[in-house]
C-alpha cells in the first residue's frame, strides 16, 4: 500500500482549514484516513502537529506531499534551532 502525508481540506470556501493526515495515495483527497497528525490554518499560518508521530511515519517510509514537506522542513528546523537556543541560555 502506497501511503502519503497530505493535507485534507476542511472549512468553508473562504476560510480554508487543513488537517495533516496519513492516507493511501491512491485514494481520494478527502477519502478514508489512516491517522490524523495535526492541522494547518493558512490564514494565521498556524501549523500544529504531533512531531513524534510525524517522525515515526517518515521513518516507516511515508512520502509527504510537496506542500507538507515544505512546511515540515520549516517547522522542524525551527523547533530544532529553538532547542539549541534554549540549551545555550541554560547556565552551566
N, C-alpha and C positions, 0 to 999 in steps of 0.2 A: 504494500500500500504506500503510495507516494503522499507524504504528509508535508504541509507547509504552515508557516506562521503568516497570518494575514489579518487585515482589518475587516470587520463586519460592520456595515453601515447601519446606524440607528438614528433616531431623531426625526424631526420634521424636515421639509425641504430646505428651509433657510438655515436653521442652526443644526448642522450635522454633528453627529457624535459617533465615535467608532469604538468597537471592542477589539482587543487583541486576542485572537483565538487560534487554536491548533485545529486544522481541518484537513480532510482528504483533498488533495489538489485537483482531483477530477470532479469534485462536487461543485455545487452552486456557491456563489459568494455568500449567500445567506442560508446555506444548507445546514446539515447537521454538524454539530461542533464536538470535537473530541474533548477539548478543555479550554476554559476561559482563563486568560492570563493577566488581563488588565484592560485599561481603556485610555482613549485619547480624545481630547477636546481641542479641535483645531482653532476655535475662536480664541480661547485663552492660552493655547499652546501647552496645556496641562497634559502630561503623559505619566500615568501611574501604571506600574506593572509589578508582578512578583518576580524579582530578579533571580531568585533561586530556581524557580520553575522554568523560566526562560532559558537559563544556562543548562538546566537538565535536558530540556527538549533539544537545544542546539547540540549538546554532546551526543544525543541519540541520532543526529544526522538530519534533523528537520531543516528545511531550507526556508528562510524568511523571504517575503516579497521584497521588492526593491524599496518601497516606502518604509516598511517595517525595519528593514536592515539599516537604512539611513538614520531613523530615529533611535534605534537601539545603539548604534555606534555613538551617536551624540550623547545619549543619556548614560550609557555605561562608562564612557570615558570621563564624563563629568563626575559621576559618583566615585570613580577611582581617584581622580585628581583631588576631589574633596576629602577623601580618606587620607591622602598623602598630606594635605594641608593640615588636617586635624592632628596627624602624628607629629608634624613639625612644631605645632603650637604647644604640645604637652611638655611640661618641664621634665628634665632628666633626673 
